[in-house]
Amino acid sequence: MKVAVLASGSEGNCTFISSQNHKILIDLGKNAKYIKEHLKDITEKPEDIEAIIISHTHKDHVSALKVFLNQFHPLVYLTEKQYADLEFLKNYEQVILYDESFSIGDIKINSIHTSHDVSDSRNFILSIEEKKIVYLTDTGYLNHKYFPKLQNCDYYLFESNHDIEMLLNGSYPKWLKQRIVGTLGHLSNKDSSFYLSKLIGAKTQKIVLMHLSKENNTEKKALETLQETLKEYEIDFHNICCAKQNEVTGVCDDKNTVRG
């Protein structure tokens, strides 16, 4: 199994995941040239990508999709509402509509509904052999009904978008600040830390903090907030890093070909 975040942030988002027999991407932001170059960095080829799963249709999650599909023709998994958002897919024959659960070979995917200002926003729990990966980003809150599904997984790729004080005291217009902190926005460092303190367990091997704001957050603040919260709840866990906007962040790799 290999997991690597190729890009994470407001400029674009893309995560590579593979099992023994299948290779997929979650979202396809940035641009196709960037994706191809950074797949090469982890010794992967774009033509070997079997499928792309779309979490939602904001530009930073789909900006490279059209060009990549034209070049390599992978399957695209998305919901019916997401499909309606992307006109360029109307004549693309490799579309599969997903709802709650589906599989791509030996990769089992459970989707959960999340809260974001878009037609349909999903996040995922991916199961590969005995391992579970939580991919959760771009949501204003996490519904407690999903906690049982999300608890004690092996890897957490988890949004920690902004420091509240930096955001409220920053240069963003009032409407944008309200959007980000609202229930259809993004998880703050504080929100993310609280949720993770309730979710991680004995099986958990690594946490990767995702979608950090360039203007309203720092890696130091995100990491310190999580570490302080875990300490408050008497949780001893330290294998934590922040995903990067413009470089690969390694999560796990059985063959040790991903740095990070």
Secondary structure, DSSP 8 states (H G I E B T S, - for coil): -EEEEEE-STT--EEEEE-SS-EEEE---S-HHHHHHHHHHTT--GGG--EEE-S---HHHHTTHHHHHHHH--EEEE-HHHHHH-GGGTT-S-EEE--SEEEETTEEEEEEE---SSS--EEEEEEETTEEEEEE-S-S---GGGHHHHTT-SEEEEE--B-HHHHHTSSS-HHHHHHHHSTTS--BHHHHHHHHHHH--TT--EEEEE---TTT--HHHHHHHHHHHHHHTT-----EEE--SSS-EEEEETT--S--
